[in-house]
Structure formats: C-alpha cells, structure tokens
C-alpha cells in the first residue's frame, strides 16, 4: 500500500506542477508625425501611442525598435524616445537620423532591471523634441518574450483525481482481502 500511495502522490505532483511555456507578445504602433516645432527644447513629452494587452508572466527578453524618419519625411528633429519613462532611443542634432535621406533604425534591449516597467497591461511611448523642425518616427514595435505557467484544466485534474481514488480503492480492497 505504501508504494502504491507514494506512486499516486508522485503522479499527482507531476500532473499539478505545470511546466513553464514560452510565449511572445508583439505589437506595432503606426508612423508618427509630431506637431509643429515646439520652440522650447527639450519640449514637454508628446504622446506617440500606447502598446496595449501586454500579458503577465516572467519576462525573459524585451526589445523595442523603430525608425527616426518615416514615410512622409526620411529624417527627424532631434528627439528623445521614452517607453514608460525609460529612454529607449535618441536622435542627436546633426547626426544621421537628423539629416538622413532614408529612415534611420534604432532599437533598445531592455535590461532585467527595466522589465518591471513592462509589467502592466499597457506601455506608453512618448517623445520629447530636442531641436527645431518636426519629429518623425516610423513604425515602432515592442516585442516581449516571457515564460507563462500552464494551468492544468479542471477536467484533467478531476479525471486524475478520479483515477487516483480508484487506485486507492483497489489497493484498500486488496489489503482487506475482498479481492482475490
């Protein structure tokens, strides 16, 4: 009986401990054409857009990427780009992003210390203007990879429990001499 009981408990523990699965969240915000020149630098933050539906889980990697310049104009005013107050990109006046003839790519890989800023269901992308002209951003994509713990379905646990009760019942009858 003891061996059978230990086996049943082991099976229950294995079934109840769900393995972590990898999942990915990815969303892209459309191009952004900022307002007219603020005249004060750096400007107050402008709202570019909000990433929505960010799921929970243990983040393993997170990357945001985009372009300075877009389909309207291939370059941008000098600007600082923030995701939830974390500086993720910067176009400095007179560098390639400022005077390029094609959009200039940028990306930011979040550190483990920055993962907490992505814990909510939304993340706000903002930008400050750091020089004259208009801020132009291409599409911006946020990609998060994370671990999720798979939760066993209630029907699966009920079936397992019923089977274990049956095993215990047979073992009990066998020990009491009811079954030959």
Buried (B, 14 or more C-beta within 10 A) or exposed (E): EEEBEEEBEEBBEEBEEEEEEEEEBEBEBEBBEBEEBBEEBBBEBBEBBEBEEBEEBEBBEBBBBBBBBBEEBBBBBBBBBBBBEBEBBBBEBEBBBBEBEEBBEBEBEBEEEBBEBBEEEEBBBBBBBBBEBBBBBBBBBBBBBBEBEEEEEEEEBEEBEEEBEEBBEEBEEEEEEEEE
